Amino acid sequence: MPARPAATTVWAVLCSLGLALAVAGTFLPWFRSGSVERSSYQALGLVEHLKLLDNAVITAVLTGWIAVPLLSATAAGLVALGAARTGAALAALVSLVVGTVALLATVQAGEPERVIGVTTTGPLLTTTGMAIALAGALGVAFTARRTRTGTPPRTPHQLSAQQEREGVRP
């Protein structure tokens, strides 16, 4: 396997760190009810238990919320194991969806003296992490080399370069 360009490695690390920050943010407090603070997963459980949503799209997004850590780990793993463009695409998709939800929650955060409300801790860290992950994913997508397996070289120069990589002397 050819060495990865240094720029791609830097972007991949940035993407992975952003995903890790964002996942950590999903476990921090997102909502408060009286003196109790709840993570995004605890709040999601309450929303489902109390059947507070009727919108199918929002219900689907919130139901898929529990997959955020798995999808983030999968994206980071794909980038680390060499499927950089695929991992970057998954990271970008997760970043856009989760980052949007977290940003909306951050904007909705109210005054701390209210009994029920949105806290800023979890949503803000998740939004920041997803912004970093999106920047890293875009960086990986633009700096990763394209490799085509099974495609014959088109020019004599490409043929000699391929033979050189394979150790064949012309």
N, C-alpha and C positions, 0 to 999 in steps of 0.2 A: 504494500500500500504506500503510495507516495506521501511524502511529508505534507502536512497541512500548512498553508501560509500563516505566518505569524499574526497577521491582521485578523484572520478568521478565528484563530485561537483566542485572541483578546476579546473579540465580539462574542464568541461562544461562552467564555467565562462570565462576561457581563450579562448575557442572556440567562445563564444558569443562576447567577447571584440574584438577579431580579426576580426570577421565578421563586427562588427560595424565600426571599423577603416577602413576596406576595402571599405565598402559602402560610408563612408565619403570621402574617396580618389577618388571615381568615380565622385564625384561632384566638386572636385577641378580642377584647370587648367591642361589639358593634352596636348593641342596643342596651338600654337600661330601663328597668321597670322598678320604680321605687329605689331601693338601695342595692338591687341585684343587677349585675351587668352580665350580658349574654354574648357569646361568640356568634358568628354568622350561622354556624351549624345548629346551635341551640335555638336561635331565633327561627331558623328554617323549620325545625321540628315543631315549634309552637304554631307557626303559620299553617303547617300541614295538619296539625292536631285540631286546631280551631277552625279549619276550612275557611280561611279569610280571603282566598283568592278565587276569582271566577275566570280570569283571563287565561286562555290555554297557552299562549306564548310565554307569559310571565311564569306560569306554573311549570312549564318545561324547562325554562332557564334555571329556576330555583331548584327544581328536582335534580337537574344536572350539576348543581353547585357542589354536591358531595364528591363529584369526580374531579374537582379542581386539583387536589394534591396528586392524584394518579396521572392526570393529563400533563401536569407540570413536570412530574418526574419522568414521564415518557418522553416529553419534548427534550428535556435536558439530557436524558440518556441517548436519544437518537443523535443529538448534536455531538455528544462526547464519543460515541462509537463510530462515527464516520458518516452517518446519513445526515449531513449538516443541513442540506436544503429542506429535507422532509421535517427534521426537528425544528428548524426555523419557522417553517410554515405552520406547524402545530403550535409552537410558542406564540407566534403572531396572532393566531386565531384565539387562543386562550387569553392572551393579553388584551385583545380588543373586547371580548365579551366580559371577562371578569373585571377588567379595568373600568369599563363603562358602568357596571353595577356598583363597583366600589366608589367611583366618582359621584354617581347619583346619591349614594348614601352619605358621602362626605358633604355634599352640598346641602342635604336635608338635615344635617346635624343642627340641633337647636340649642337653646339655652340650657346650661347645666342645672338650673333650678326647677325645670319642669320634671314632673313625676315620671312620665314615659317619654322616651326620645332616643335619638340616634347619637351614639358617641363618635368621636372623631378618631380615636386611637387605631382601631382595626381598619376601617375604610381608608384612612389616610396612608397607612403603611402599605396596604394592598394596592392602592392606586399608584403610589410611588414605585413599588416593586414591579408592577405590570408595565409602567412607563419605561423603566430600565430594561425589562425583559423585551419589550417591543423594539426598543432601540438596538439591543443586542441581536435580536432575531433578524431585523432588517440588515444590520451589519454583516451577519453571517450569510444571509441570502445573497448579498452583493459581492462578498469577497471569496466565498467558497468556489473552488474549481468545479467546473463541469467535467464530468468524466462519462464517457460513453463506452460501454463494453460491447464488443462485437461489431463495432462500426469500422469498416476499412478506412485507412488513411486516404485522403483525397489528393495530396500533392507529394512529390518525391521527398520534400523536406519532412513532411509528417511521417512518411514511411521510414526514413532514416532515423528520425527521432524515436519512433516506436521500436525499431530494431535495436537501437541503442539501449532503451529502457529494458528490453527483454534480454539483452546480452548477446544479440546476434550481430556478427560482423558482416558488413556488406561486401 
